[in-house]
Amino acid sequence: MKSIIKFVLAITLLMSMPSFSWAKTRLVVNCFWPPKHFMCRSILPTWIKWVEEATEGRVTGIIPPKSLAPPPEQWNSVVKGVADVAPQFNGLVQNRIQGPLVAMNMFIGSDDAPAMSQALWETHLKYFPDEFQGVKYLSGWVITPGLIWSQTDEPILSVAELAKRKIWTLPGPPARLLKSIGSNPVAGPAVQANEIISRKVVDGFIVLSPNSVDVFQLAPYTKSGTVFKKGMYTTSFSLLMNEDKWNGISKKDQEAIMAVSGSKFGRMASQHWVDRDGGSLKKITKDGKIKMYEAPAEFENELKKQAEKITAGWIKKAGSKGIDSKAALDFYIKRVNELSK
């Protein structure tokens, strides 16, 4: 008994000493965007700061100077522990998840990206099962709608014009839309768009916002852009954490981390795209080399009809995973409309 008392007293004394501190958890937070991108310089650093403050320094984080894995491998890099936390473009993991893809159905988007991010998180909580096997789903967010861009002097203002082009796009619904109208798309991650577009492998590209055209240095290869009344396509992302790393954190700190993740992180992340789109559009059009056009109503309506078929495909596929997909889609659209400014 005396030895136990001495041990307890020794630990108490040790804890009271200034040099004593509890073991900390350090998170390696990967960023696959270019190092100067605001995702790496602002969004993820802000989240790390929030986590450190919320856990009183018990959980900290660092961002490597270069991405630890290519965009399609973010999920796998987290599962394997190469990174502890990483953003994942949901369009590259459609074989794994369906729920978060609700925001990537076409012509349901809003210019208010934080509203879409809030709606996505609420839809996740209300309708989606845990599809994130092997990782912890910390947050999801949606960015501003993408446009149609032409690399030739002829703007893209009709389905016929779009169909005859060779177009770069993101994988998923926009690639399927292009195939449905007879185009032969080249699909890939946005961070790799410059490699294809700058070499003029294609003569147009779609679903990138003005900020992406600016950040990925695509303006020199672009002649015009086409804007739709309703957001043609919006991209959603997930913030993932290694499951073992998550389980090694105390329940108290897990709750603290989720308090600064979820919809709070989603709204913060997506607001960066909103803040930058206007300035980027002015920048890339100021010399008059890129002209902007409003999509004719006939063009927009024809694309919407094609998009309905693709949305029906998502409803069926998501439904096969046990999701009440039609209800989830209706709820997401309703909340986007209610929340949008």
C-alpha positions as CSV (number, residue, x, y, z in Angstrom):
1,M,0.0,0.0,0.0
2,K,2.8,2.4,0.9
3,S,4.5,1.8,-2.5
4,I,1.2,2.6,-4.3
5,I,0.8,5.8,-2.3
6,K,4.4,6.8,-3.1
7,F,3.8,6.1,-6.8
8,V,0.6,8.3,-6.8
9,L,2.5,11.1,-5.0
10,A,5.4,10.9,-7.4
11,I,3.0,11.2,-10.4
12,T,1.2,14.1,-8.8
13,L,4.5,15.9,-8.2
14,L,5.6,15.2,-11.7
15,M,2.4,16.6,-13.2
16,S,2.8,19.8,-11.2
17,M,6.2,20.5,-12.5
18,P,6.4,23.1,-15.3
19,S,8.3,20.8,-17.6
20,F,5.6,18.2,-17.6
21,S,3.1,17.9,-20.4
22,W,0.7,15.3,-21.7
23,A,1.6,13.5,-24.8
24,K,0.4,15.4,-27.9
25,T,-1.1,14.1,-31.1
26,R,0.4,15.6,-34.2
27,L,-1.6,15.4,-37.4
28,V,0.1,15.3,-40.9
29,V,-2.5,17.2,-43.0
30,N,-2.0,16.7,-46.7
31,C,-2.8,19.3,-49.4
32,F,-2.8,18.1,-53.0
33,W,-3.3,21.6,-54.5
34,P,-0.3,23.6,-55.5
35,P,1.5,24.9,-52.4
36,K,0.5,28.5,-53.0
37,H,-3.2,27.6,-53.4
38,F,-5.5,29.0,-50.6
39,M,-6.4,25.5,-49.6
40,C,-2.8,24.9,-48.5
41,R,-2.1,28.5,-47.3
42,S,-5.4,29.4,-45.6
43,I,-8.1,26.8,-45.4
44,L,-6.2,23.9,-43.9
45,P,-4.0,26.1,-41.7
46,T,-7.2,27.7,-40.3
47,W,-8.6,24.3,-39.4
48,I,-5.4,23.2,-37.8
49,K,-5.4,26.4,-35.7
50,W,-9.1,25.7,-34.7
51,V,-8.2,22.2,-33.7
52,E,-5.2,23.3,-31.6
53,E,-7.3,25.9,-29.8
54,A,-10.3,23.6,-29.3
55,T,-8.1,20.8,-27.8
56,E,-5.9,23.3,-25.8
57,G,-2.9,22.2,-27.7
58,R,-3.3,18.5,-27.2
59,V,-3.8,17.9,-31.0
60,T,-1.7,19.9,-33.4
61,G,-1.0,19.6,-37.1
62,I,1.4,20.3,-39.9
63,I,1.1,20.5,-43.7
64,P,3.9,19.0,-45.8
65,P,5.6,21.3,-48.3
66,K,4.5,19.0,-51.1
67,S,1.6,16.6,-51.6
68,L,2.2,13.2,-50.2
69,A,0.0,11.5,-52.9
70,P,-1.7,12.4,-56.2
71,P,-5.4,13.6,-56.1
72,P,-6.9,10.1,-56.8
73,E,-4.9,8.6,-53.9
74,Q,-5.9,10.9,-51.0
75,W,-8.3,8.4,-49.4
76,N,-5.8,5.5,-49.7
77,S,-3.0,7.7,-48.3
78,V,-5.1,8.3,-45.2
79,V,-6.0,4.7,-44.8
80,K,-2.4,3.7,-45.0
81,G,-1.3,6.4,-42.6
82,V,0.9,8.2,-45.2
83,A,-1.2,11.3,-44.2
84,D,-3.4,11.6,-41.1
85,V,-5.8,14.0,-42.7
86,A,-6.5,14.9,-46.3
87,P,-9.2,16.5,-48.5
88,Q,-10.7,14.2,-51.1
89,F,-12.4,15.3,-54.3
90,N,-15.5,13.1,-54.3
91,G,-15.6,12.7,-58.0
92,L,-12.6,10.4,-57.8
93,V,-14.1,8.0,-55.2
94,Q,-17.5,7.3,-56.8
95,N,-16.8,3.6,-56.4
96,R,-16.7,4.1,-52.6
97,I,-19.4,6.6,-51.8
98,Q,-22.6,8.0,-53.2
99,G,-24.1,10.2,-50.5
100,P,-21.9,13.3,-50.8
101,L,-22.3,13.1,-54.6
102,V,-25.8,14.5,-54.1
103,A,-24.3,18.0,-54.4
104,M,-22.7,17.1,-57.7
105,N,-25.9,16.5,-59.6
106,M,-26.2,19.1,-62.3
107,F,-28.2,22.3,-62.5
108,I,-29.2,22.3,-58.8
109,G,-26.3,24.5,-57.5
110,S,-26.2,28.0,-56.1
111,D,-23.6,30.8,-56.2
112,D,-23.7,30.7,-52.4
113,A,-21.2,27.9,-51.8
114,P,-21.4,28.1,-48.0
115,A,-25.2,27.5,-48.3
116,M,-24.5,24.4,-50.4
117,S,-21.9,23.2,-47.8
118,Q,-24.4,23.6,-45.0
119,A,-27.1,21.8,-46.9
120,L,-24.7,19.0,-47.7
121,W,-23.8,18.5,-44.1
122,E,-27.4,18.6,-43.0
123,T,-28.3,16.0,-45.7
124,H,-25.4,13.8,-44.5
125,L,-26.7,13.9,-41.0
126,K,-30.3,13.2,-41.9
127,Y,-30.0,10.7,-44.8
128,F,-26.6,9.1,-45.3
129,P,-25.2,5.9,-43.8
130,D,-21.5,5.8,-43.0
131,E,-19.9,5.0,-46.3
132,F,-16.4,6.1,-45.2
133,Q,-14.9,2.7,-44.4
134,G,-11.4,2.9,-42.9
135,V,-11.5,6.7,-42.4
136,K,-13.2,9.2,-40.3
137,Y,-15.4,11.7,-42.2
138,L,-14.7,15.1,-40.6
139,S,-16.5,17.4,-43.0
140,G,-17.8,18.0,-46.5
141,W,-18.0,21.2,-48.6
142,V,-19.1,22.4,-52.0
143,I,-17.5,25.0,-54.2
144,T,-18.9,27.6,-56.6
145,P,-20.5,26.5,-59.9
146,G,-18.3,25.8,-63.0
147,L,-18.9,27.3,-66.4
148,I,-18.2,26.3,-70.0
149,W,-15.0,27.7,-71.6
150,S,-14.0,27.8,-75.3
151,Q,-10.4,27.8,-76.5
152,T,-11.4,28.9,-80.0
153,D,-12.8,32.1,-81.4
154,E,-16.3,30.5,-81.5
155,P,-18.1,30.6,-78.1
156,I,-19.9,27.5,-77.0
157,L,-23.6,28.5,-77.0
158,S,-25.4,25.4,-78.2
159,V,-25.5,21.6,-77.6
160,A,-24.4,21.1,-81.3
161,E,-21.3,23.3,-80.7
162,L,-20.5,21.5,-77.4
163,A,-21.0,18.1,-78.9
164,K,-18.5,18.6,-81.8
165,R,-15.7,19.8,-79.4
166,K,-13.1,17.7,-77.7
167,I,-13.7,18.9,-74.1
168,W,-11.7,18.5,-70.8
169,T,-13.9,18.0,-67.8
170,L,-14.0,16.5,-64.3
171,P,-14.9,12.9,-64.0
172,G,-18.5,12.1,-63.0
173,P,-21.7,13.8,-64.1
174,P,-20.2,16.3,-66.4
175,A,-18.2,13.6,-68.3
176,R,-21.4,11.5,-68.5
177,L,-23.3,14.6,-69.8
178,L,-20.8,15.1,-72.6
179,K,-21.0,11.5,-73.6
180,S,-24.8,11.7,-73.7
181,I,-24.7,14.4,-76.3
182,G,-22.1,12.7,-78.4
183,S,-18.9,14.4,-77.2
184,N,-15.7,12.5,-76.4
185,P,-14.5,14.1,-73.1
186,V,-11.1,14.0,-71.6
187,A,-11.6,13.7,-67.8
188,G,-9.3,14.2,-64.9
189,P,-8.6,16.1,-61.6
190,A,-8.7,19.9,-61.8
191,V,-5.1,20.2,-60.6
192,Q,-4.0,18.4,-63.8
193,A,-6.2,20.4,-66.2
194,N,-3.3,22.8,-67.2
195,E,-1.3,19.9,-68.6
196,I,-4.0,18.9,-71.0
197,I,-5.4,22.4,-71.8
198,S,-2.1,24.2,-72.3
199,R,-1.0,21.5,-74.9
200,K,-4.2,22.1,-76.8
201,V,-5.2,18.5,-76.6
202,V,-8.7,19.8,-76.3
203,D,-10.5,22.9,-77.7
204,G,-12.7,23.6,-74.7
205,F,-13.3,22.8,-71.0
206,I,-16.2,22.8,-68.7
207,V,-17.2,23.0,-65.0
208,L,-14.3,25.1,-63.7
209,S,-15.1,28.3,-61.9
210,P,-13.4,31.6,-62.8
211,N,-11.1,31.2,-59.8
212,S,-9.9,27.8,-61.1
213,V,-9.2,29.3,-64.5
214,D,-7.1,31.9,-62.8
215,V,-5.3,29.6,-60.2
216,F,-4.5,26.8,-62.7
217,Q,-3.3,29.4,-65.2
218,L,-5.7,28.5,-68.0
219,A,-6.6,32.1,-69.1
220,P,-3.9,32.3,-71.8
221,Y,-5.6,29.3,-73.6
222,T,-9.2,30.6,-73.2
223,K,-11.2,32.8,-75.6
224,S,-14.6,32.9,-74.0
225,G,-16.8,31.6,-71.2
226,T,-20.5,30.7,-71.0
227,V,-22.6,31.4,-67.9
228,F,-25.8,29.7,-66.9
229,K,-28.7,31.1,-64.9
230,K,-28.7,28.0,-62.7
231,G,-25.4,26.6,-61.5
232,M,-24.4,24.0,-64.1
233,Y,-22.2,21.9,-61.9
234,T,-20.8,22.1,-58.4
235,T,-18.0,20.0,-57.0
236,S,-18.0,18.5,-53.5
237,F,-15.1,17.5,-51.3
238,S,-14.6,15.5,-48.1
239,L,-12.2,16.0,-45.3
240,L,-10.9,12.5,-44.1
241,M,-8.9,11.4,-41.2
242,N,-7.1,8.1,-40.5
243,E,-9.4,5.9,-38.4
244,D,-6.6,4.6,-36.0
245,K,-5.4,8.2,-35.5
246,W,-8.9,9.3,-34.7
247,N,-9.5,6.4,-32.3
248,G,-6.3,7.3,-30.5
249,I,-7.7,10.7,-29.5
250,S,-9.7,11.1,-26.4
251,K,-13.5,11.4,-26.6
252,K,-13.3,14.9,-25.2
253,D,-10.9,16.0,-28.0
254,Q,-12.8,14.1,-30.6
255,E,-15.9,16.2,-29.7
256,A,-13.8,19.4,-29.8
257,I,-12.4,18.5,-33.2
258,M,-15.9,17.8,-34.6
259,A,-17.1,21.1,-33.2
260,V,-14.7,22.9,-35.5
261,S,-15.2,20.5,-38.5
262,G,-18.5,19.5,-39.9
263,S,-20.5,22.5,-41.2
264,K,-18.2,25.0,-39.6
265,F,-15.2,23.9,-41.7
266,G,-17.4,23.4,-44.8
267,R,-18.8,26.9,-44.7
268,M,-15.3,28.4,-44.1
269,A,-13.7,26.4,-46.9
270,S,-16.3,27.1,-49.5
271,Q,-16.4,30.8,-48.7
272,H,-12.9,31.1,-50.0
273,W,-14.1,30.2,-53.5
274,V,-16.9,32.7,-53.3
275,D,-14.5,35.4,-52.2
276,R,-12.1,34.8,-55.0
277,D,-14.4,34.1,-58.0
278,G,-15.4,37.7,-58.6
279,G,-11.8,39.0,-58.5
280,S,-10.6,36.2,-60.7
281,L,-13.3,36.9,-63.3
282,K,-12.3,40.6,-63.4
283,K,-8.7,39.6,-63.7
284,I,-9.0,37.1,-66.5
285,T,-11.4,39.3,-68.6
286,K,-9.9,42.8,-68.0
287,D,-7.8,42.8,-71.2
288,G,-10.8,41.8,-73.3
289,K,-9.2,38.6,-74.5
290,I,-11.8,36.4,-72.7
291,K,-15.4,37.4,-73.5
292,M,-18.3,36.2,-71.4
293,Y,-21.7,35.1,-72.8
294,E,-25.0,34.2,-71.2
295,A,-26.2,30.7,-72.3
296,P,-29.3,30.9,-74.5
297,A,-32.3,29.5,-72.8
298,E,-32.6,26.7,-75.4
299,F,-29.0,25.6,-74.7
300,E,-29.6,25.6,-71.0
301,N,-32.9,23.7,-71.2
302,E,-31.5,21.0,-73.5
303,L,-28.6,20.4,-71.1
304,K,-31.0,20.3,-68.2
305,K,-33.0,17.5,-69.9
306,Q,-29.8,15.5,-70.5
307,A,-28.8,16.1,-66.9
308,E,-32.1,14.7,-65.6
309,K,-31.2,11.3,-67.0
310,I,-27.8,11.4,-65.2
311,T,-29.5,12.5,-61.9
312,A,-31.9,9.5,-62.3
313,G,-28.8,7.3,-62.5
314,W,-27.5,8.7,-59.2
315,I,-30.8,8.2,-57.5
316,K,-30.8,4.6,-58.6
317,K,-27.2,3.9,-57.6
318,A,-27.4,5.7,-54.2
319,G,-30.7,3.9,-53.6
320,S,-28.9,0.5,-54.1
321,K,-26.6,1.5,-51.2
322,G,-29.6,1.9,-48.8
323,I,-29.9,5.7,-49.2
324,D,-33.4,7.2,-49.5
325,S,-31.8,9.0,-52.5
326,K,-34.8,10.9,-53.9
327,A,-35.7,12.2,-50.5
328,A,-32.1,13.2,-49.9
329,L,-31.9,15.0,-53.2
330,D,-35.1,16.9,-52.6
331,F,-34.0,17.8,-49.1
332,Y,-30.6,19.0,-50.3
333,I,-32.2,21.2,-53.1
334,K,-34.7,22.6,-50.6
335,R,-32.0,23.5,-48.1
336,V,-29.8,25.1,-50.7
337,N,-32.6,27.3,-51.8
338,E,-33.6,28.2,-48.3
339,L,-30.0,29.0,-47.2
340,S,-28.8,30.8,-50.3
341,K,-28.5,34.5,-50.1
